[in-house]
């Protein structure tokens, strides 16, 4: 059923605010876990790049330039 937006917001009840706080707390722990996982992934990729550069930097750069930086 479509609703009309009159530009006014309805007042929130106290229990709705409590639900938002609980959801926010759960979300922040999920975000923290996701951030930690992404940080570990980025660190692993950077370590791999570092290893490649240590062993064969000239070939790595030459291959990168030949591919047009893709």
PDB file as gemmi writes it, atoms N, CA and C in Angstrom:
CRYST1    1.000    1.000    1.000  90.00  90.00  90.00 P 1                      
ATOM      1  N   UNK A   1       0.848  -1.154   0.000  1.00  0.00           N  
ATOM      2  CA  UNK A   1       0.000   0.000   0.000  1.00  0.00           C  
ATOM      3  C   UNK A   1       0.905   1.233   0.000  1.00  0.00           C  
ATOM      4  N   UNK A   2       0.832   2.111  -0.969  1.00  0.00           N  
ATOM      5  CA  UNK A   2       1.698   3.286  -1.013  1.00  0.00           C  
ATOM      6  C   UNK A   2       1.333   4.274   0.087  1.00  0.00           C  
ATOM      7  N   UNK A   3       2.356   4.928   0.598  1.00  0.00           N  
ATOM      8  CA  UNK A   3       2.135   5.951   1.612  1.00  0.00           C  
ATOM      9  C   UNK A   3       2.563   7.291   1.050  1.00  0.00           C  
ATOM     10  N   UNK A   4       2.015   8.338   1.576  1.00  0.00           N  
ATOM     11  CA  UNK A   4       2.364   9.683   1.122  1.00  0.00           C  
ATOM     12  C   UNK A   4       3.350  10.276   2.120  1.00  0.00           C  
ATOM     13  N   UNK A   5       4.416  10.835   1.594  1.00  0.00           N  
ATOM     14  CA  UNK A   5       5.403  11.473   2.445  1.00  0.00           C  
ATOM     15  C   UNK A   5       5.038  12.931   2.605  1.00  0.00           C  
ATOM     16  N   UNK A   6       4.637  13.291   3.794  1.00  0.00           N  
ATOM     17  CA  UNK A   6       4.216  14.666   4.041  1.00  0.00           C  
ATOM     18  C   UNK A   6       5.376  15.514   4.552  1.00  0.00           C  
ATOM     19  N   UNK A   7       6.559  14.923   4.657  1.00  0.00           N  
ATOM     20  CA  UNK A   7       7.710  15.658   5.150  1.00  0.00           C  
ATOM     21  C   UNK A   7       7.798  15.688   6.655  1.00  0.00           C  
ATOM     22  N   UNK A   8       6.825  15.120   7.320  1.00  0.00           N  
ATOM     23  CA  UNK A   8       6.838  15.093   8.767  1.00  0.00           C  
ATOM     24  C   UNK A   8       7.244  13.705   9.222  1.00  0.00           C  
ATOM     25  N   UNK A   9       7.993  13.660  10.287  1.00  0.00           N  
ATOM     26  CA  UNK A   9       8.354  12.355  10.824  1.00  0.00           C  
ATOM     27  C   UNK A   9       7.474  12.068  12.032  1.00  0.00           C  
ATOM     28  N   UNK A  10       7.212  10.818  12.231  1.00  0.00           N  
ATOM     29  CA  UNK A  10       6.366  10.447  13.359  1.00  0.00           C  
ATOM     30  C   UNK A  10       7.230  10.322  14.604  1.00  0.00           C  
ATOM     31  N   UNK A  11       6.676  10.622  15.740  1.00  0.00           N  
ATOM     32  CA  UNK A  11       7.465  10.511  16.971  1.00  0.00           C  
ATOM     33  C   UNK A  11       7.799   9.046  17.261  1.00  0.00           C  
ATOM     34  N   UNK A  12       8.993   8.838  17.754  1.00  0.00           N  
ATOM     35  CA  UNK A  12       9.396   7.472  18.086  1.00  0.00           C  
ATOM     36  C   UNK A  12       9.018   7.165  19.519  1.00  0.00           C  
ATOM     37  N   UNK A  13       8.684   5.936  19.709  1.00  0.00           N  
ATOM     38  CA  UNK A  13       8.398   5.474  21.058  1.00  0.00           C  
ATOM     39  C   UNK A  13       9.686   5.017  21.713  1.00  0.00           C  
ATOM     40  N   UNK A  14       9.693   4.931  23.013  1.00  0.00           N  
ATOM     41  CA  UNK A  14      10.897   4.558  23.761  1.00  0.00           C  
ATOM     42  C   UNK A  14      11.389   3.172  23.375  1.00  0.00           C  
ATOM     43  N   UNK A  15      10.484   2.199  23.168  1.00  0.00           N  
ATOM     44  CA  UNK A  15      10.912   0.840  22.865  1.00  0.00           C  
ATOM     45  C   UNK A  15      11.566   0.758  21.496  1.00  0.00           C  
ATOM     46  N   UNK A  16      11.203   1.633  20.557  1.00  0.00           N  
ATOM     47  CA  UNK A  16      11.851   1.644  19.249  1.00  0.00           C  
ATOM     48  C   UNK A  16      13.296   2.102  19.388  1.00  0.00           C  
ATOM     49  N   UNK A  17      13.543   3.072  20.241  1.00  0.00           N  
ATOM     50  CA  UNK A  17      14.907   3.551  20.470  1.00  0.00           C  
ATOM     51  C   UNK A  17      15.752   2.461  21.109  1.00  0.00           C  
ATOM     52  N   UNK A  18      15.192   1.704  22.025  1.00  0.00           N  
ATOM     53  CA  UNK A  18      15.908   0.616  22.675  1.00  0.00           C  
ATOM     54  C   UNK A  18      16.298  -0.446  21.651  1.00  0.00           C  
ATOM     55  N   UNK A  19      15.401  -0.772  20.735  1.00  0.00           N  
ATOM     56  CA  UNK A  19      15.704  -1.745  19.690  1.00  0.00           C  
ATOM     57  C   UNK A  19      16.846  -1.256  18.820  1.00  0.00           C  
ATOM     58  N   UNK A  20      16.867   0.042  18.514  1.00  0.00           N  
ATOM     59  CA  UNK A  20      17.933   0.593  17.685  1.00  0.00           C  
ATOM     60  C   UNK A  20      19.271   0.478  18.388  1.00  0.00           C  
ATOM     61  N   UNK A  21      19.319   0.719  19.682  1.00  0.00           N  
ATOM     62  CA  UNK A  21      20.562   0.633  20.440  1.00  0.00           C  
ATOM     63  C   UNK A  21      21.076  -0.797  20.440  1.00  0.00           C  
ATOM     64  N   UNK A  22      20.194  -1.765  20.653  1.00  0.00           N  
ATOM     65  CA  UNK A  22      20.605  -3.163  20.650  1.00  0.00           C  
ATOM     66  C   UNK A  22      21.120  -3.575  19.280  1.00  0.00           C  
ATOM     67  N   UNK A  23      20.444  -3.167  18.233  1.00  0.00           N  
ATOM     68  CA  UNK A  23      20.870  -3.486  16.878  1.00  0.00           C  
ATOM     69  C   UNK A  23      22.205  -2.827  16.583  1.00  0.00           C  
ATOM     70  N   UNK A  24      22.387  -1.614  17.042  1.00  0.00           N  
ATOM     71  CA  UNK A  24      23.630  -0.886  16.826  1.00  0.00           C  
ATOM     72  C   UNK A  24      24.797  -1.595  17.509  1.00  0.00           C  
ATOM     73  N   UNK A  25      24.587  -2.098  18.704  1.00  0.00           N  
ATOM     74  CA  UNK A  25      25.641  -2.809  19.431  1.00  0.00           C  
ATOM     75  C   UNK A  25      26.022  -4.089  18.695  1.00  0.00           C  
ATOM     76  N   UNK A  26      25.026  -4.809  18.188  1.00  0.00           N  
ATOM     77  CA  UNK A  26      25.305  -6.028  17.434  1.00  0.00           C  
ATOM     78  C   UNK A  26      26.024  -5.686  16.133  1.00  0.00           C  
ATOM     79  N   UNK A  27      25.619  -4.635  15.490  1.00  0.00           N  
ATOM     80  CA  UNK A  27      26.219  -4.223  14.233  1.00  0.00           C  
ATOM     81  C   UNK A  27      27.671  -3.816  14.432  1.00  0.00           C  
ATOM     82  N   UNK A  28      27.975  -3.122  15.510  1.00  0.00           N  
ATOM     83  CA  UNK A  28      29.344  -2.670  15.734  1.00  0.00           C  
ATOM     84  C   UNK A  28      30.276  -3.849  15.958  1.00  0.00           C  
ATOM     85  N   UNK A  29      29.810  -4.919  16.593  1.00  0.00           N  
ATOM     86  CA  UNK A  29      30.668  -6.089  16.763  1.00  0.00           C  
ATOM     87  C   UNK A  29      30.883  -6.788  15.427  1.00  0.00           C  
ATOM     88  N   UNK A  30      29.838  -6.808  14.575  1.00  0.00           N  
ATOM     89  CA  UNK A  30      29.986  -7.375  13.235  1.00  0.00           C  
ATOM     90  C   UNK A  30      30.965  -6.556  12.404  1.00  0.00           C  
ATOM     91  N   UNK A  31      30.879  -5.253  12.530  1.00  0.00           N  
ATOM     92  CA  UNK A  31      31.779  -4.365  11.793  1.00  0.00           C  
ATOM     93  C   UNK A  31      33.208  -4.567  12.268  1.00  0.00           C  
ATOM     94  N   UNK A  32      33.390  -4.709  13.562  1.00  0.00           N  
ATOM     95  CA  UNK A  32      34.735  -4.918  14.099  1.00  0.00           C  
ATOM     96  C   UNK A  32      35.334  -6.227  13.582  1.00  0.00           C  
ATOM     97  N   UNK A  33      34.530  -7.287  13.551  1.00  0.00           N  
ATOM     98  CA  UNK A  33      35.005  -8.567  13.039  1.00  0.00           C  
ATOM     99  C   UNK A  33      35.347  -8.468  11.557  1.00  0.00           C  
ATOM    100  N   UNK A  34      34.498  -7.799  10.805  1.00  0.00           N  
ATOM    101  CA  UNK A  34      34.741  -7.631   9.365  1.00  0.00           C  
ATOM    102  C   UNK A  34      36.000  -6.796   9.133  1.00  0.00           C  
ATOM    103  N   UNK A  35      36.172  -5.745   9.915  1.00  0.00           N  
ATOM    104  CA  UNK A  35      37.364  -4.896   9.795  1.00  0.00           C  
ATOM    105  C   UNK A  35      38.625  -5.706  10.072  1.00  0.00           C  
ATOM    106  N   UNK A  36      38.586  -6.525  11.106  1.00  0.00           N  
ATOM    107  CA  UNK A  36      39.746  -7.344  11.455  1.00  0.00           C  
ATOM    108  C   UNK A  36      40.083  -8.316  10.321  1.00  0.00           C  
ATOM    109  N   UNK A  37      39.060  -8.952   9.747  1.00  0.00           N  
ATOM    110  CA  UNK A  37      39.266  -9.895   8.654  1.00  0.00           C  
ATOM    111  C   UNK A  37      39.860  -9.198   7.437  1.00  0.00           C  
ATOM    112  N   UNK A  38      39.312  -8.037   7.087  1.00  0.00           N  
ATOM    113  CA  UNK A  38      39.827  -7.292   5.939  1.00  0.00           C  
ATOM    114  C   UNK A  38      41.266  -6.832   6.172  1.00  0.00           C  
ATOM    115  N   UNK A  39      41.565  -6.422   7.385  1.00  0.00           N  
ATOM    116  CA  UNK A  39      42.922  -5.997   7.716  1.00  0.00           C  
ATOM    117  C   UNK A  39      43.898  -7.156   7.545  1.00  0.00           C  
ATOM    118  N   UNK A  40      43.501  -8.338   7.992  1.00  0.00           N  
ATOM    119  CA  UNK A  40      44.351  -9.523   7.828  1.00  0.00           C  
ATOM    120  C   UNK A  40      44.551  -9.842   6.350  1.00  0.00           C  
ATOM    121  N   UNK A  41      43.499  -9.744   5.550  1.00  0.00           N  
ATOM    122  CA  UNK A  41      43.601 -10.013   4.116  1.00  0.00           C  
ATOM    123  C   UNK A  41      44.533  -9.027   3.427  1.00  0.00           C  
ATOM    124  N   UNK A  42      44.396  -7.748   3.761  1.00  0.00           N  
ATOM    125  CA  UNK A  42      45.256  -6.728   3.159  1.00  0.00           C  
ATOM    126  C   UNK A  42      46.709  -6.957   3.558  1.00  0.00           C  
ATOM    127  N   UNK A  43      46.937  -7.288   4.814  1.00  0.00           N  
ATOM    128  CA  UNK A  43      48.299  -7.569   5.266  1.00  0.00           C  
ATOM    129  C   UNK A  43      48.900  -8.749   4.516  1.00  0.00           C  
ATOM    130  N   UNK A  44      48.107  -9.785   4.294  1.00  0.00           N  
ATOM    131  CA  UNK A  44      48.588 -10.959   3.574  1.00  0.00           C  
ATOM    132  C   UNK A  44      48.946 -10.605   2.127  1.00  0.00           C  
ATOM    133  N   UNK A  45      48.116  -9.802   1.487  1.00  0.00           N  
ATOM    134  CA  UNK A  45      48.392  -9.387   0.107  1.00  0.00           C  
ATOM    135  C   UNK A  45      49.660  -8.534   0.044  1.00  0.00           C  
ATOM    136  N   UNK A  46      49.797  -7.613   0.974  1.00  0.00           N  
ATOM    137  CA  UNK A  46      50.992  -6.775   0.990  1.00  0.00           C  
ATOM    138  C   UNK A  46      52.246  -7.591   1.259  1.00  0.00           C  
ATOM    139  N   UNK A  47      52.157  -8.591   2.122  1.00  0.00           N  
ATOM    140  CA  UNK A  47      53.295  -9.475   2.371  1.00  0.00           C  
ATOM    141  C   UNK A  47      53.680 -10.242   1.111  1.00  0.00           C  
ATOM    142  N   UNK A  48      52.678 -10.701   0.379  1.00  0.00           N  
ATOM    143  CA  UNK A  48      52.943 -11.439  -0.861  1.00  0.00           C  
ATOM    144  C   UNK A  48      53.616 -10.532  -1.890  1.00  0.00           C  
ATOM    145  N   UNK A  49      53.125  -9.315  -2.023  1.00  0.00           N  
ATOM    146  CA  UNK A  49      53.742  -8.361  -2.954  1.00  0.00           C  
ATOM    147  C   UNK A  49      55.178  -8.069  -2.532  1.00  0.00           C  
ATOM    148  N   UNK A  50      55.400  -7.899  -1.252  1.00  0.00           N  
ATOM    149  CA  UNK A  50      56.736  -7.632  -0.736  1.00  0.00           C  
ATOM    150  C   UNK A  50      57.680  -8.782  -1.058  1.00  0.00           C  
ATOM    151  N   UNK A  51      57.207 -10.021  -0.886  1.00  0.00           N  
ATOM    152  CA  UNK A  51      58.038 -11.189  -1.203  1.00  0.00           C  
ATOM    153  C   UNK A  51      58.403 -11.225  -2.682  1.00  0.00           C  
ATOM    154  N   UNK A  52      57.433 -10.936  -3.555  1.00  0.00           N  
ATOM    155  CA  UNK A  52      57.696 -10.928  -4.996  1.00  0.00           C  
ATOM    156  C   UNK A  52      58.717  -9.850  -5.335  1.00  0.00           C  
ATOM    157  N   UNK A  53      58.557  -8.675  -4.757  1.00  0.00           N  
ATOM    158  CA  UNK A  53      59.480  -7.588  -5.040  1.00  0.00           C  
ATOM    159  C   UNK A  53      60.887  -7.878  -4.529  1.00  0.00           C  
ATOM    160  N   UNK A  54      60.988  -8.566  -3.413  1.00  0.00           N  
ATOM    161  CA  UNK A  54      62.301  -8.907  -2.877  1.00  0.00           C  
ATOM    162  C   UNK A  54      63.030  -9.898  -3.779  1.00  0.00           C  
ATOM    163  N   UNK A  55      62.296 -10.820  -4.361  1.00  0.00           N  
ATOM    164  CA  UNK A  55      62.939 -11.853  -5.169  1.00  0.00           C  
ATOM    165  C   UNK A  55      63.165 -11.425  -6.599  1.00  0.00           C  
ATOM    166  N   UNK A  56      62.248 -10.624  -7.175  1.00  0.00           N  
ATOM    167  CA  UNK A  56      62.379 -10.317  -8.587  1.00  0.00           C  
ATOM    168  C   UNK A  56      61.674  -8.999  -8.930  1.00  0.00           C  
ATOM    169  N   UNK A  57      62.167  -7.903  -8.394  1.00  0.00           N  
ATOM    170  CA  UNK A  57      61.512  -6.611  -8.575  1.00  0.00           C  
ATOM    171  C   UNK A  57      61.538  -6.155 -10.037  1.00  0.00           C  
ATOM    172  N   UNK A  58      62.653  -6.370 -10.723  1.00  0.00           N  
ATOM    173  CA  UNK A  58      62.771  -5.893 -12.105  1.00  0.00           C  
ATOM    174  C   UNK A  58      61.754  -6.568 -13.019  1.00  0.00           C  
ATOM    175  N   UNK A  59      61.611  -7.877 -12.935  1.00  0.00           N  
ATOM    176  CA  UNK A  59      60.620  -8.583 -13.756  1.00  0.00           C  
ATOM    177  C   UNK A  59      59.188  -8.181 -13.389  1.00  0.00           C  
ATOM    178  N   UNK A  60      58.955  -7.966 -12.119  1.00  0.00           N  
ATOM    179  CA  UNK A  60      57.625  -7.554 -11.676  1.00  0.00           C  
ATOM    180  C   UNK A  60      57.242  -6.211 -12.298  1.00  0.00           C  
ATOM    181  N   UNK A  61      58.155  -5.251 -12.245  1.00  0.00           N  
ATOM    182  CA  UNK A  61      57.880  -3.926 -12.804  1.00  0.00           C  
ATOM    183  C   UNK A  61      57.742  -4.005 -14.312  1.00  0.00           C  
ATOM    184  N   UNK A  62      58.609  -4.776 -14.960  1.00  0.00           N  
ATOM    185  CA  UNK A  62      58.544  -4.904 -16.418  1.00  0.00           C  
ATOM    186  C   UNK A  62      57.207  -5.516 -16.833  1.00  0.00           C  
ATOM    187  N   UNK A  63      56.738  -6.545 -16.166  1.00  0.00           N  
ATOM    188  CA  UNK A  63      55.464  -7.182 -16.490  1.00  0.00           C  
ATOM    189  C   UNK A  63      54.310  -6.220 -16.230  1.00  0.00           C  
ATOM    190  N   UNK A  64      54.411  -5.433 -15.175  1.00  0.00           N  
ATOM    191  CA  UNK A  64      53.362  -4.480 -14.851  1.00  0.00           C  
ATOM    192  C   UNK A  64      53.261  -3.409 -15.928  1.00  0.00           C  
ATOM    193  N   UNK A  65      54.391  -2.907 -16.387  1.00  0.00           N  
ATOM    194  CA  UNK A  65      54.402  -1.862 -17.407  1.00  0.00           C  
ATOM    195  C   UNK A  65      53.909  -2.418 -18.737  1.00  0.00           C  
ATOM    196  N   UNK A  66      54.279  -3.645 -19.091  1.00  0.00           N  
ATOM    197  CA  UNK A  66      53.858  -4.246 -20.349  1.00  0.00           C  
ATOM    198  C   UNK A  66      52.353  -4.428 -20.406  1.00  0.00           C  
ATOM    199  N   UNK A  67      51.729  -4.719 -19.288  1.00  0.00           N  
ATOM    200  CA  UNK A  67      50.285  -4.932 -19.253  1.00  0.00           C  
ATOM    201  C   UNK A  67      49.527  -3.611 -19.187  1.00  0.00           C  
ATOM    202  N   UNK A  68      50.228  -2.523 -19.163  1.00  0.00           N  
ATOM    203  CA  UNK A  68      49.556  -1.225 -19.112  1.00  0.00           C  
ATOM    204  C   UNK A  68      49.020  -0.884 -17.736  1.00  0.00           C  
ATOM    205  N   UNK A  69      49.558  -1.512 -16.720  1.00  0.00           N  
ATOM    206  CA  UNK A  69      49.121  -1.207 -15.360  1.00  0.00           C  
ATOM    207  C   UNK A  69      47.781  -1.800 -14.991  1.00  0.00           C  
ATOM    208  N   UNK A  70      47.296  -2.755 -15.750  1.00  0.00           N  
ATOM    209  CA  UNK A  70      45.996  -3.364 -15.447  1.00  0.00           C  
ATOM    210  C   UNK A  70      46.089  -4.294 -14.271  1.00  0.00           C  
TER     211      UNK A  70                                                      
END                                                                             
